[in-house]
Amino acid sequence: MEAYDLSQVAAADFTHHIGKTVVIHFAKDFSLPSTILKVLELNTYSPLERGAFSVEFQTTGENRAIAQGIYRVEYPDGKYMDVFLVPIAHDPGGMRYEAVFS
């Protein structure tokens, strides 16, 4: 598997994944399928050319919040990224998590 370069990814790289399933690996033996719900460009400072943005994920099949932390997100193309995820909301389908890229 190949890792995405986090300094190079931009909001536009995620918009074509909205509605698609990714897998979040919360632990070595605990992963959940998740859907990318939305990508939001943020109007805040970023030292990188790409600007700041956030990505919201919706897990399925698990209604308890996993503690915020760095987790591996695996994409359908086999690439992955290790990102800091924060639980932000619970709904009947599962939990929502947010990753902020700044």
Secondary structure, 3 states (H helix, E strand, C coil): CCECCCCCCCHHHHHCCCCCEEEEEEECCEEEEEEEEEEEECCCCCCCCCCCEEEEEEECCCCCCCCCEEEEEECCCCCEEEEEEEEEEEECCEEEEEEEEC
